[in-house]
Amino acid sequence: MENLNNQREIKKDKKINNEIDSNESKSPLSIFIGSITSLILCIFSFFISKKIAFYFATHRPLNTSEIVQSISTSLNTLIVGLSFIATFSFGFIGLGLFIVFIRSFLIKKS
């Protein structure tokens, strides 16, 4: 029984080591391409977010029911908020990957 536990621990250690090795083997080019892709998606989603916000600002709900207006305003706010969250998420991911790209040249590999 103890032998099986030891084998499981060895397999777990090998799996963890393989995951660490695969994370360290990313080339600076792949990091840079990921950064550029994320920044392009940030710009694209920013323009879409601006159009969504402009659309909802110019097209107010025309219902007389307060409940319908409340639900409509809540959904509009949710949609605009999610679009800007996507924009800034892509932006921060792109910025972080660009910093990792710069850092990959400054750190010496042992």
C-alpha atoms as one frame of an Amber mdcrd trajectory, in Angstrom:
protein
   0.000   0.000   0.000   2.835   2.326   0.831   4.426   1.564  -2.534   1.262
   2.722  -4.341   1.241   5.998  -2.407   4.893   6.579  -3.305   4.163   5.926
  -6.986   1.258   8.365  -6.916   3.438  11.030  -5.314   6.151  10.470  -7.938
   3.587  10.792 -10.738   2.185  13.955  -9.150   5.696  15.442  -8.839   6.464
  14.616 -12.489   3.200  16.207 -13.582   3.948  19.382 -11.615   7.495  19.516
 -13.026   6.165  19.116 -16.583   3.689  21.957 -16.027   6.450  24.205 -14.701
   8.720  23.329 -17.628   5.969  24.053 -20.149   5.318  27.461 -18.552   8.992
  28.377 -18.630   9.426  27.328 -22.248   7.337  30.181 -23.673   9.404  32.163
 -26.106   9.442  35.964 -26.045   7.886  35.925 -29.517   4.801  34.021 -28.315
   4.442  36.396 -25.369   4.722  39.401 -27.707   2.146  37.970 -30.123  -0.229
  37.343 -27.210   0.269  40.917 -26.040  -0.402  42.376 -29.483  -3.486  40.174
 -29.920  -4.888  41.266 -26.580  -4.226  44.945 -27.300  -5.924  44.647 -30.709
  -8.947  43.044 -29.030  -8.885  45.887 -26.482  -9.027  48.518 -29.227 -11.739
  46.609 -31.088 -13.885  46.162 -27.991 -13.357  49.824 -27.026 -14.908  50.986
 -30.297 -17.785  48.536 -29.855 -18.279  49.689 -26.249 -18.411  53.319 -27.353
 -21.030  52.493 -29.977 -23.093  50.513 -27.457 -22.948  53.345 -24.916 -23.858
  55.921 -27.560 -26.758  53.811 -28.783 -28.227  53.359 -25.319 -27.721  57.059
 -24.530 -29.646  58.149 -27.638 -32.379  55.475 -27.524 -34.167  55.778 -24.209
 -36.966  53.347 -23.332 -40.356  54.872 -24.193 -42.563  52.810 -21.918 -44.957
  54.322 -19.432 -44.603  51.461 -16.969 -42.036  52.125 -14.264 -41.216  48.439
 -13.923 -40.428  48.093 -17.624 -38.304  51.259 -17.581 -36.448  50.019 -14.501
 -35.717  46.638 -16.074 -34.724  48.255 -19.362 -32.347  50.691 -17.649 -30.826
  47.866 -15.607 -30.192  45.773 -18.712 -28.721  48.752 -20.557 -26.366  49.429
 -17.652 -25.404  45.764 -17.467 -24.622  45.553 -21.185 -22.575  48.769 -21.211
 -20.714  47.734 -18.057 -19.853  44.284 -19.405 -18.594  45.725 -22.680 -16.259
  48.124 -20.871 -15.119  45.372 -18.485 -14.130  43.321 -21.533 -12.305  46.328
 -22.968 -10.221  47.004 -19.892  -9.610  43.304 -19.240  -8.078  42.930 -22.681
  -6.095  46.118 -22.088  -4.648  44.998 -18.770  -3.849  41.526 -20.094  -2.081
  43.063 -23.095  -0.131  45.441 -20.861   0.829  42.629 -18.487   2.011  40.391
 -21.306   4.036  43.265 -22.759   5.706  43.765 -19.371   6.489  40.025 -19.234
   7.905  40.322 -22.770  10.239  43.140 -21.692  11.131  41.241 -18.510  12.074
  38.138 -20.507  15.031  40.059 -21.953  16.202  41.434 -18.607  16.259  38.190
 -16.601  19.186  35.857 -17.132  18.309  32.216 -17.633  20.234  29.782 -15.461
